[in-house]
């Protein structure tokens, strides 16, 4: 994968994160994407990082987490982020809105 072996501080990691969170038509990778395996696939899911700053999983679906609070006027992506932050001790959660705003 594109993030394998990249530390979160690496500029290539930041570029990949921007690509993953960039809003596209239908929220899918473009058909002309350089990685043939990504073409047309959903740009969806979570990126999970270790405490040392390396990726554990990418584009994963988080299921079964219940938030401890509500986050008004946001969608399921933000609610999943809130649930993850609540469920995983010591977690830092970043979520990018469709507007481009990044929330921590």
Phi and psi restraints in degrees (range 20) as a CNS / XPLOR table:
assign (resid 1 and name C) (resid 2 and name N)
       (resid 2 and name CA) (resid 2 and name C) 1.0 -62.3 20.0 2
assign (resid 2 and name N) (resid 2 and name CA)
       (resid 2 and name C) (resid 3 and name N) 1.0 -30.7 20.0 2
assign (resid 2 and name C) (resid 3 and name N)
       (resid 3 and name CA) (resid 3 and name C) 1.0 -97.4 20.0 2
assign (resid 3 and name N) (resid 3 and name CA)
       (resid 3 and name C) (resid 4 and name N) 1.0 -2.2 20.0 2
assign (resid 3 and name C) (resid 4 and name N)
       (resid 4 and name CA) (resid 4 and name C) 1.0 -59.2 20.0 2
assign (resid 4 and name N) (resid 4 and name CA)
       (resid 4 and name C) (resid 5 and name N) 1.0 123.8 20.0 2
assign (resid 4 and name C) (resid 5 and name N)
       (resid 5 and name CA) (resid 5 and name C) 1.0 79.7 20.0 2
assign (resid 5 and name N) (resid 5 and name CA)
       (resid 5 and name C) (resid 6 and name N) 1.0 0.7 20.0 2
assign (resid 5 and name C) (resid 6 and name N)
       (resid 6 and name CA) (resid 6 and name C) 1.0 -93.8 20.0 2
assign (resid 6 and name N) (resid 6 and name CA)
       (resid 6 and name C) (resid 7 and name N) 1.0 131.8 20.0 2
assign (resid 6 and name C) (resid 7 and name N)
       (resid 7 and name CA) (resid 7 and name C) 1.0 -79.4 20.0 2
assign (resid 7 and name N) (resid 7 and name CA)
       (resid 7 and name C) (resid 8 and name N) 1.0 150.7 20.0 2
assign (resid 7 and name C) (resid 8 and name N)
       (resid 8 and name CA) (resid 8 and name C) 1.0 -58.3 20.0 2
assign (resid 8 and name N) (resid 8 and name CA)
       (resid 8 and name C) (resid 9 and name N) 1.0 -23.5 20.0 2
assign (resid 8 and name C) (resid 9 and name N)
       (resid 9 and name CA) (resid 9 and name C) 1.0 -81.9 20.0 2
assign (resid 9 and name N) (resid 9 and name CA)
       (resid 9 and name C) (resid 10 and name N) 1.0 -10.3 20.0 2
assign (resid 9 and name C) (resid 10 and name N)
       (resid 10 and name CA) (resid 10 and name C) 1.0 -71.8 20.0 2
assign (resid 10 and name N) (resid 10 and name CA)
       (resid 10 and name C) (resid 11 and name N) 1.0 131.9 20.0 2
assign (resid 10 and name C) (resid 11 and name N)
       (resid 11 and name CA) (resid 11 and name C) 1.0 -56.6 20.0 2
assign (resid 11 and name N) (resid 11 and name CA)
       (resid 11 and name C) (resid 12 and name N) 1.0 -29.4 20.0 2
assign (resid 11 and name C) (resid 12 and name N)
       (resid 12 and name CA) (resid 12 and name C) 1.0 -67.3 20.0 2
assign (resid 12 and name N) (resid 12 and name CA)
       (resid 12 and name C) (resid 13 and name N) 1.0 -32.1 20.0 2
assign (resid 12 and name C) (resid 13 and name N)
       (resid 13 and name CA) (resid 13 and name C) 1.0 -65.2 20.0 2
assign (resid 13 and name N) (resid 13 and name CA)
       (resid 13 and name C) (resid 14 and name N) 1.0 -46.2 20.0 2
assign (resid 13 and name C) (resid 14 and name N)
       (resid 14 and name CA) (resid 14 and name C) 1.0 -60.3 20.0 2
assign (resid 14 and name N) (resid 14 and name CA)
       (resid 14 and name C) (resid 15 and name N) 1.0 -40.9 20.0 2
assign (resid 14 and name C) (resid 15 and name N)
       (resid 15 and name CA) (resid 15 and name C) 1.0 -64.2 20.0 2
assign (resid 15 and name N) (resid 15 and name CA)
       (resid 15 and name C) (resid 16 and name N) 1.0 -42.6 20.0 2
assign (resid 15 and name C) (resid 16 and name N)
       (resid 16 and name CA) (resid 16 and name C) 1.0 -65.2 20.0 2
assign (resid 16 and name N) (resid 16 and name CA)
       (resid 16 and name C) (resid 17 and name N) 1.0 -39.7 20.0 2
assign (resid 16 and name C) (resid 17 and name N)
       (resid 17 and name CA) (resid 17 and name C) 1.0 -63.2 20.0 2
assign (resid 17 and name N) (resid 17 and name CA)
       (resid 17 and name C) (resid 18 and name N) 1.0 -43.3 20.0 2
assign (resid 17 and name C) (resid 18 and name N)
       (resid 18 and name CA) (resid 18 and name C) 1.0 -61.6 20.0 2
assign (resid 18 and name N) (resid 18 and name CA)
       (resid 18 and name C) (resid 19 and name N) 1.0 -42.5 20.0 2
assign (resid 18 and name C) (resid 19 and name N)
       (resid 19 and name CA) (resid 19 and name C) 1.0 -62.4 20.0 2
assign (resid 19 and name N) (resid 19 and name CA)
       (resid 19 and name C) (resid 20 and name N) 1.0 -43.1 20.0 2
assign (resid 19 and name C) (resid 20 and name N)
       (resid 20 and name CA) (resid 20 and name C) 1.0 -66.0 20.0 2
assign (resid 20 and name N) (resid 20 and name CA)
       (resid 20 and name C) (resid 21 and name N) 1.0 -35.5 20.0 2
assign (resid 20 and name C) (resid 21 and name N)
       (resid 21 and name CA) (resid 21 and name C) 1.0 -95.3 20.0 2
assign (resid 21 and name N) (resid 21 and name CA)
       (resid 21 and name C) (resid 22 and name N) 1.0 -4.8 20.0 2
assign (resid 21 and name C) (resid 22 and name N)
       (resid 22 and name CA) (resid 22 and name C) 1.0 -68.5 20.0 2
assign (resid 22 and name N) (resid 22 and name CA)
       (resid 22 and name C) (resid 23 and name N) 1.0 130.2 20.0 2
assign (resid 22 and name C) (resid 23 and name N)
       (resid 23 and name CA) (resid 23 and name C) 1.0 -70.0 20.0 2
assign (resid 23 and name N) (resid 23 and name CA)
       (resid 23 and name C) (resid 24 and name N) 1.0 126.2 20.0 2
assign (resid 23 and name C) (resid 24 and name N)
       (resid 24 and name CA) (resid 24 and name C) 1.0 -122.6 20.0 2
assign (resid 24 and name N) (resid 24 and name CA)
       (resid 24 and name C) (resid 25 and name N) 1.0 164.5 20.0 2
assign (resid 24 and name C) (resid 25 and name N)
       (resid 25 and name CA) (resid 25 and name C) 1.0 -57.5 20.0 2
assign (resid 25 and name N) (resid 25 and name CA)
       (resid 25 and name C) (resid 26 and name N) 1.0 122.2 20.0 2
assign (resid 25 and name C) (resid 26 and name N)
       (resid 26 and name CA) (resid 26 and name C) 1.0 71.3 20.0 2
assign (resid 26 and name N) (resid 26 and name CA)
       (resid 26 and name C) (resid 27 and name N) 1.0 8.5 20.0 2
assign (resid 26 and name C) (resid 27 and name N)
       (resid 27 and name CA) (resid 27 and name C) 1.0 50.5 20.0 2
assign (resid 27 and name N) (resid 27 and name CA)
       (resid 27 and name C) (resid 28 and name N) 1.0 46.0 20.0 2
assign (resid 27 and name C) (resid 28 and name N)
       (resid 28 and name CA) (resid 28 and name C) 1.0 -126.3 20.0 2
assign (resid 28 and name N) (resid 28 and name CA)
       (resid 28 and name C) (resid 29 and name N) 1.0 154.8 20.0 2
assign (resid 28 and name C) (resid 29 and name N)
       (resid 29 and name CA) (resid 29 and name C) 1.0 -64.5 20.0 2
assign (resid 29 and name N) (resid 29 and name CA)
       (resid 29 and name C) (resid 30 and name N) 1.0 141.7 20.0 2
assign (resid 29 and name C) (resid 30 and name N)
       (resid 30 and name CA) (resid 30 and name C) 1.0 -63.8 20.0 2
assign (resid 30 and name N) (resid 30 and name CA)
       (resid 30 and name C) (resid 31 and name N) 1.0 153.3 20.0 2
assign (resid 30 and name C) (resid 31 and name N)
       (resid 31 and name CA) (resid 31 and name C) 1.0 -67.2 20.0 2
assign (resid 31 and name N) (resid 31 and name CA)
       (resid 31 and name C) (resid 32 and name N) 1.0 -16.0 20.0 2
assign (resid 31 and name C) (resid 32 and name N)
       (resid 32 and name CA) (resid 32 and name C) 1.0 -102.4 20.0 2
assign (resid 32 and name N) (resid 32 and name CA)
       (resid 32 and name C) (resid 33 and name N) 1.0 18.3 20.0 2
assign (resid 32 and name C) (resid 33 and name N)
       (resid 33 and name CA) (resid 33 and name C) 1.0 -59.8 20.0 2
assign (resid 33 and name N) (resid 33 and name CA)
       (resid 33 and name C) (resid 34 and name N) 1.0 142.4 20.0 2
assign (resid 33 and name C) (resid 34 and name N)
       (resid 34 and name CA) (resid 34 and name C) 1.0 -58.6 20.0 2
assign (resid 34 and name N) (resid 34 and name CA)
       (resid 34 and name C) (resid 35 and name N) 1.0 -28.9 20.0 2
assign (resid 34 and name C) (resid 35 and name N)
       (resid 35 and name CA) (resid 35 and name C) 1.0 -91.9 20.0 2
assign (resid 35 and name N) (resid 35 and name CA)
       (resid 35 and name C) (resid 36 and name N) 1.0 108.0 20.0 2
assign (resid 35 and name C) (resid 36 and name N)
       (resid 36 and name CA) (resid 36 and name C) 1.0 -57.4 20.0 2
assign (resid 36 and name N) (resid 36 and name CA)
       (resid 36 and name C) (resid 37 and name N) 1.0 -29.9 20.0 2
assign (resid 36 and name C) (resid 37 and name N)
       (resid 37 and name CA) (resid 37 and name C) 1.0 -69.8 20.0 2
assign (resid 37 and name N) (resid 37 and name CA)
       (resid 37 and name C) (resid 38 and name N) 1.0 -19.5 20.0 2
assign (resid 37 and name C) (resid 38 and name N)
       (resid 38 and name CA) (resid 38 and name C) 1.0 -92.5 20.0 2
assign (resid 38 and name N) (resid 38 and name CA)
       (resid 38 and name C) (resid 39 and name N) 1.0 -21.0 20.0 2
assign (resid 38 and name C) (resid 39 and name N)
       (resid 39 and name CA) (resid 39 and name C) 1.0 -53.7 20.0 2
assign (resid 39 and name N) (resid 39 and name CA)
       (resid 39 and name C) (resid 40 and name N) 1.0 123.3 20.0 2
assign (resid 39 and name C) (resid 40 and name N)
       (resid 40 and name CA) (resid 40 and name C) 1.0 77.4 20.0 2
assign (resid 40 and name N) (resid 40 and name CA)
       (resid 40 and name C) (resid 41 and name N) 1.0 -4.9 20.0 2
assign (resid 40 and name C) (resid 41 and name N)
       (resid 41 and name CA) (resid 41 and name C) 1.0 -82.3 20.0 2
assign (resid 41 and name N) (resid 41 and name CA)
       (resid 41 and name C) (resid 42 and name N) 1.0 154.6 20.0 2
assign (resid 41 and name C) (resid 42 and name N)
       (resid 42 and name CA) (resid 42 and name C) 1.0 -62.7 20.0 2
assign (resid 42 and name N) (resid 42 and name CA)
       (resid 42 and name C) (resid 43 and name N) 1.0 142.3 20.0 2
assign (resid 42 and name C) (resid 43 and name N)
       (resid 43 and name CA) (resid 43 and name C) 1.0 -98.1 20.0 2
assign (resid 43 and name N) (resid 43 and name CA)
       (resid 43 and name C) (resid 44 and name N) 1.0 81.5 20.0 2
assign (resid 43 and name C) (resid 44 and name N)
       (resid 44 and name CA) (resid 44 and name C) 1.0 -148.4 20.0 2
assign (resid 44 and name N) (resid 44 and name CA)
       (resid 44 and name C) (resid 45 and name N) 1.0 156.3 20.0 2
assign (resid 44 and name C) (resid 45 and name N)
       (resid 45 and name CA) (resid 45 and name C) 1.0 110.2 20.0 2
assign (resid 45 and name N) (resid 45 and name CA)
       (resid 45 and name C) (resid 46 and name N) 1.0 -179.9 20.0 2
assign (resid 45 and name C) (resid 46 and name N)
       (resid 46 and name CA) (resid 46 and name C) 1.0 -103.1 20.0 2
assign (resid 46 and name N) (resid 46 and name CA)
       (resid 46 and name C) (resid 47 and name N) 1.0 153.3 20.0 2
assign (resid 46 and name C) (resid 47 and name N)
       (resid 47 and name CA) (resid 47 and name C) 1.0 -111.3 20.0 2
assign (resid 47 and name N) (resid 47 and name CA)
       (resid 47 and name C) (resid 48 and name N) 1.0 117.8 20.0 2
assign (resid 47 and name C) (resid 48 and name N)
       (resid 48 and name CA) (resid 48 and name C) 1.0 -102.7 20.0 2
assign (resid 48 and name N) (resid 48 and name CA)
       (resid 48 and name C) (resid 49 and name N) 1.0 129.1 20.0 2
assign (resid 48 and name C) (resid 49 and name N)
       (resid 49 and name CA) (resid 49 and name C) 1.0 -115.0 20.0 2
assign (resid 49 and name N) (resid 49 and name CA)
       (resid 49 and name C) (resid 50 and name N) 1.0 148.7 20.0 2
assign (resid 49 and name C) (resid 50 and name N)
       (resid 50 and name CA) (resid 50 and name C) 1.0 -76.7 20.0 2
assign (resid 50 and name N) (resid 50 and name CA)
       (resid 50 and name C) (resid 51 and name N) 1.0 167.8 20.0 2
assign (resid 50 and name C) (resid 51 and name N)
       (resid 51 and name CA) (resid 51 and name C) 1.0 -66.7 20.0 2
assign (resid 51 and name N) (resid 51 and name CA)
       (resid 51 and name C) (resid 52 and name N) 1.0 -17.1 20.0 2
assign (resid 51 and name C) (resid 52 and name N)
       (resid 52 and name CA) (resid 52 and name C) 1.0 -87.1 20.0 2
assign (resid 52 and name N) (resid 52 and name CA)
       (resid 52 and name C) (resid 53 and name N) 1.0 -3.0 20.0 2
assign (resid 52 and name C) (resid 53 and name N)
       (resid 53 and name CA) (resid 53 and name C) 1.0 94.6 20.0 2
assign (resid 53 and name N) (resid 53 and name CA)
       (resid 53 and name C) (resid 54 and name N) 1.0 17.0 20.0 2
assign (resid 53 and name C) (resid 54 and name N)
       (resid 54 and name CA) (resid 54 and name C) 1.0 -113.0 20.0 2
assign (resid 54 and name N) (resid 54 and name CA)
       (resid 54 and name C) (resid 55 and name N) 1.0 151.6 20.0 2
assign (resid 54 and name C) (resid 55 and name N)
       (resid 55 and name CA) (resid 55 and name C) 1.0 -69.5 20.0 2
assign (resid 55 and name N) (resid 55 and name CA)
       (resid 55 and name C) (resid 56 and name N) 1.0 140.9 20.0 2
assign (resid 55 and name C) (resid 56 and name N)
       (resid 56 and name CA) (resid 56 and name C) 1.0 -101.4 20.0 2
assign (resid 56 and name N) (resid 56 and name CA)
       (resid 56 and name C) (resid 57 and name N) 1.0 -49.8 20.0 2
assign (resid 56 and name C) (resid 57 and name N)
       (resid 57 and name CA) (resid 57 and name C) 1.0 -142.2 20.0 2
assign (resid 57 and name N) (resid 57 and name CA)
       (resid 57 and name C) (resid 58 and name N) 1.0 150.9 20.0 2
assign (resid 57 and name C) (resid 58 and name N)
       (resid 58 and name CA) (resid 58 and name C) 1.0 -130.6 20.0 2
assign (resid 58 and name N) (resid 58 and name CA)
       (resid 58 and name C) (resid 59 and name N) 1.0 145.2 20.0 2
assign (resid 58 and name C) (resid 59 and name N)
       (resid 59 and name CA) (resid 59 and name C) 1.0 55.1 20.0 2
assign (resid 59 and name N) (resid 59 and name CA)
       (resid 59 and name C) (resid 60 and name N) 1.0 44.7 20.0 2
assign (resid 59 and name C) (resid 60 and name N)
       (resid 60 and name CA) (resid 60 and name C) 1.0 -100.6 20.0 2
assign (resid 60 and name N) (resid 60 and name CA)
       (resid 60 and name C) (resid 61 and name N) 1.0 151.3 20.0 2
assign (resid 60 and name C) (resid 61 and name N)
       (resid 61 and name CA) (resid 61 and name C) 1.0 -94.4 20.0 2
assign (resid 61 and name N) (resid 61 and name CA)
       (resid 61 and name C) (resid 62 and name N) 1.0 128.8 20.0 2
assign (resid 61 and name C) (resid 62 and name N)
       (resid 62 and name CA) (resid 62 and name C) 1.0 -100.7 20.0 2
assign (resid 62 and name N) (resid 62 and name CA)
       (resid 62 and name C) (resid 63 and name N) 1.0 119.7 20.0 2
assign (resid 62 and name C) (resid 63 and name N)
       (resid 63 and name CA) (resid 63 and name C) 1.0 -122.1 20.0 2
assign (resid 63 and name N) (resid 63 and name CA)
       (resid 63 and name C) (resid 64 and name N) 1.0 151.9 20.0 2
assign (resid 63 and name C) (resid 64 and name N)
       (resid 64 and name CA) (resid 64 and name C) 1.0 80.5 20.0 2
assign (resid 64 and name N) (resid 64 and name CA)
       (resid 64 and name C) (resid 65 and name N) 1.0 11.0 20.0 2
assign (resid 64 and name C) (resid 65 and name N)
       (resid 65 and name CA) (resid 65 and name C) 1.0 -96.2 20.0 2
assign (resid 65 and name N) (resid 65 and name CA)
       (resid 65 and name C) (resid 66 and name N) 1.0 129.4 20.0 2
assign (resid 65 and name C) (resid 66 and name N)
       (resid 66 and name CA) (resid 66 and name C) 1.0 -106.8 20.0 2
assign (resid 66 and name N) (resid 66 and name CA)
       (resid 66 and name C) (resid 67 and name N) 1.0 128.9 20.0 2
assign (resid 66 and name C) (resid 67 and name N)
       (resid 67 and name CA) (resid 67 and name C) 1.0 -70.6 20.0 2
assign (resid 67 and name N) (resid 67 and name CA)
       (resid 67 and name C) (resid 68 and name N) 1.0 149.1 20.0 2
assign (resid 67 and name C) (resid 68 and name N)
       (resid 68 and name CA) (resid 68 and name C) 1.0 -85.9 20.0 2
assign (resid 68 and name N) (resid 68 and name CA)
       (resid 68 and name C) (resid 69 and name N) 1.0 -9.6 20.0 2
assign (resid 68 and name C) (resid 69 and name N)
       (resid 69 and name CA) (resid 69 and name C) 1.0 -149.4 20.0 2
assign (resid 69 and name N) (resid 69 and name CA)
       (resid 69 and name C) (resid 70 and name N) 1.0 174.3 20.0 2
assign (resid 69 and name C) (resid 70 and name N)
       (resid 70 and name CA) (resid 70 and name C) 1.0 -108.7 20.0 2
assign (resid 70 and name N) (resid 70 and name CA)
       (resid 70 and name C) (resid 71 and name N) 1.0 152.8 20.0 2
assign (resid 70 and name C) (resid 71 and name N)
       (resid 71 and name CA) (resid 71 and name C) 1.0 -124.6 20.0 2
assign (resid 71 and name N) (resid 71 and name CA)
       (resid 71 and name C) (resid 72 and name N) 1.0 99.5 20.0 2
assign (resid 71 and name C) (resid 72 and name N)
       (resid 72 and name CA) (resid 72 and name C) 1.0 -66.5 20.0 2
assign (resid 72 and name N) (resid 72 and name CA)
       (resid 72 and name C) (resid 73 and name N) 1.0 147.5 20.0 2
assign (resid 72 and name C) (resid 73 and name N)
       (resid 73 and name CA) (resid 73 and name C) 1.0 60.9 20.0 2
assign (resid 73 and name N) (resid 73 and name CA)
       (resid 73 and name C) (resid 74 and name N) 1.0 32.6 20.0 2
assign (resid 73 and name C) (resid 74 and name N)
       (resid 74 and name CA) (resid 74 and name C) 1.0 -128.8 20.0 2
assign (resid 74 and name N) (resid 74 and name CA)
       (resid 74 and name C) (resid 75 and name N) 1.0 166.2 20.0 2
assign (resid 74 and name C) (resid 75 and name N)
       (resid 75 and name CA) (resid 75 and name C) 1.0 -94.8 20.0 2
assign (resid 75 and name N) (resid 75 and name CA)
       (resid 75 and name C) (resid 76 and name N) 1.0 -168.3 20.0 2
assign (resid 75 and name C) (resid 76 and name N)
       (resid 76 and name CA) (resid 76 and name C) 1.0 -66.3 20.0 2
assign (resid 76 and name N) (resid 76 and name CA)
       (resid 76 and name C) (resid 77 and name N) 1.0 -31.2 20.0 2
assign (resid 76 and name C) (resid 77 and name N)
       (resid 77 and name CA) (resid 77 and name C) 1.0 -60.7 20.0 2
assign (resid 77 and name N) (resid 77 and name CA)
       (resid 77 and name C) (resid 78 and name N) 1.0 -44.7 20.0 2
assign (resid 77 and name C) (resid 78 and name N)
       (resid 78 and name CA) (resid 78 and name C) 1.0 -69.6 20.0 2
assign (resid 78 and name N) (resid 78 and name CA)
       (resid 78 and name C) (resid 79 and name N) 1.0 -38.5 20.0 2
assign (resid 78 and name C) (resid 79 and name N)
       (resid 79 and name CA) (resid 79 and name C) 1.0 -65.7 20.0 2
assign (resid 79 and name N) (resid 79 and name CA)
       (resid 79 and name C) (resid 80 and name N) 1.0 -38.1 20.0 2
assign (resid 79 and name C) (resid 80 and name N)
       (resid 80 and name CA) (resid 80 and name C) 1.0 -64.0 20.0 2
assign (resid 80 and name N) (resid 80 and name CA)
       (resid 80 and name C) (resid 81 and name N) 1.0 -39.3 20.0 2
assign (resid 80 and name C) (resid 81 and name N)
       (resid 81 and name CA) (resid 81 and name C) 1.0 -63.7 20.0 2
assign (resid 81 and name N) (resid 81 and name CA)
       (resid 81 and name C) (resid 82 and name N) 1.0 -44.3 20.0 2
assign (resid 81 and name C) (resid 82 and name N)
       (resid 82 and name CA) (resid 82 and name C) 1.0 -61.6 20.0 2
assign (resid 82 and name N) (resid 82 and name CA)
       (resid 82 and name C) (resid 83 and name N) 1.0 -43.3 20.0 2
assign (resid 82 and name C) (resid 83 and name N)
       (resid 83 and name CA) (resid 83 and name C) 1.0 -62.2 20.0 2
assign (resid 83 and name N) (resid 83 and name CA)
       (resid 83 and name C) (resid 84 and name N) 1.0 -41.7 20.0 2
assign (resid 83 and name C) (resid 84 and name N)
       (resid 84 and name CA) (resid 84 and name C) 1.0 -65.0 20.0 2
assign (resid 84 and name N) (resid 84 and name CA)
       (resid 84 and name C) (resid 85 and name N) 1.0 -44.0 20.0 2
assign (resid 84 and name C) (resid 85 and name N)
       (resid 85 and name CA) (resid 85 and name C) 1.0 -60.4 20.0 2
assign (resid 85 and name N) (resid 85 and name CA)
       (resid 85 and name C) (resid 86 and name N) 1.0 -36.1 20.0 2
assign (resid 85 and name C) (resid 86 and name N)
       (resid 86 and name CA) (resid 86 and name C) 1.0 -75.2 20.0 2
assign (resid 86 and name N) (resid 86 and name CA)
       (resid 86 and name C) (resid 87 and name N) 1.0 -39.0 20.0 2
assign (resid 86 and name C) (resid 87 and name N)
       (resid 87 and name CA) (resid 87 and name C) 1.0 -81.4 20.0 2
assign (resid 87 and name N) (resid 87 and name CA)
       (resid 87 and name C) (resid 88 and name N) 1.0 -27.5 20.0 2
assign (resid 87 and name C) (resid 88 and name N)
       (resid 88 and name CA) (resid 88 and name C) 1.0 -106.7 20.0 2
assign (resid 88 and name N) (resid 88 and name CA)
       (resid 88 and name C) (resid 89 and name N) 1.0 108.4 20.0 2
assign (resid 88 and name C) (resid 89 and name N)
       (resid 89 and name CA) (resid 89 and name C) 1.0 -58.8 20.0 2
assign (resid 89 and name N) (resid 89 and name CA)
       (resid 89 and name C) (resid 90 and name N) 1.0 131.1 20.0 2
assign (resid 89 and name C) (resid 90 and name N)
       (resid 90 and name CA) (resid 90 and name C) 1.0 79.0 20.0 2
assign (resid 90 and name N) (resid 90 and name CA)
       (resid 90 and name C) (resid 91 and name N) 1.0 8.4 20.0 2
assign (resid 90 and name C) (resid 91 and name N)
       (resid 91 and name CA) (resid 91 and name C) 1.0 -75.0 20.0 2
assign (resid 91 and name N) (resid 91 and name CA)
       (resid 91 and name C) (resid 92 and name N) 1.0 143.6 20.0 2
assign (resid 91 and name C) (resid 92 and name N)
       (resid 92 and name CA) (resid 92 and name C) 1.0 -112.4 20.0 2
assign (resid 92 and name N) (resid 92 and name CA)
       (resid 92 and name C) (resid 93 and name N) 1.0 130.6 20.0 2
assign (resid 92 and name C) (resid 93 and name N)
       (resid 93 and name CA) (resid 93 and name C) 1.0 -122.2 20.0 2
assign (resid 93 and name N) (resid 93 and name CA)
       (resid 93 and name C) (resid 94 and name N) 1.0 127.6 20.0 2
assign (resid 93 and name C) (resid 94 and name N)
       (resid 94 and name CA) (resid 94 and name C) 1.0 -110.2 20.0 2
assign (resid 94 and name N) (resid 94 and name CA)
       (resid 94 and name C) (resid 95 and name N) 1.0 136.8 20.0 2
assign (resid 94 and name C) (resid 95 and name N)
       (resid 95 and name CA) (resid 95 and name C) 1.0 -139.5 20.0 2
assign (resid 95 and name N) (resid 95 and name CA)
       (resid 95 and name C) (resid 96 and name N) 1.0 133.3 20.0 2
assign (resid 95 and name C) (resid 96 and name N)
       (resid 96 and name CA) (resid 96 and name C) 1.0 -104.5 20.0 2
assign (resid 96 and name N) (resid 96 and name CA)
       (resid 96 and name C) (resid 97 and name N) 1.0 126.6 20.0 2
assign (resid 96 and name C) (resid 97 and name N)
       (resid 97 and name CA) (resid 97 and name C) 1.0 -74.4 20.0 2
assign (resid 97 and name N) (resid 97 and name CA)
       (resid 97 and name C) (resid 98 and name N) 1.0 159.3 20.0 2
assign (resid 97 and name C) (resid 98 and name N)
       (resid 98 and name CA) (resid 98 and name C) 1.0 -58.7 20.0 2
assign (resid 98 and name N) (resid 98 and name CA)
       (resid 98 and name C) (resid 99 and name N) 1.0 -25.9 20.0 2
assign (resid 98 and name C) (resid 99 and name N)
       (resid 99 and name CA) (resid 99 and name C) 1.0 -73.9 20.0 2
assign (resid 99 and name N) (resid 99 and name CA)
       (resid 99 and name C) (resid 100 and name N) 1.0 -12.0 20.0 2
assign (resid 99 and name C) (resid 100 and name N)
       (resid 100 and name CA) (resid 100 and name C) 1.0 102.7 20.0 2
assign (resid 100 and name N) (resid 100 and name CA)
       (resid 100 and name C) (resid 101 and name N) 1.0 -10.1 20.0 2
assign (resid 100 and name C) (resid 101 and name N)
       (resid 101 and name CA) (resid 101 and name C) 1.0 -68.5 20.0 2
assign (resid 101 and name N) (resid 101 and name CA)
       (resid 101 and name C) (resid 102 and name N) 1.0 135.2 20.0 2
assign (resid 101 and name C) (resid 102 and name N)
       (resid 102 and name CA) (resid 102 and name C) 1.0 -104.3 20.0 2
assign (resid 102 and name N) (resid 102 and name CA)
       (resid 102 and name C) (resid 103 and name N) 1.0 127.5 20.0 2
assign (resid 102 and name C) (resid 103 and name N)
       (resid 103 and name CA) (resid 103 and name C) 1.0 -111.5 20.0 2
assign (resid 103 and name N) (resid 103 and name CA)
       (resid 103 and name C) (resid 104 and name N) 1.0 139.9 20.0 2
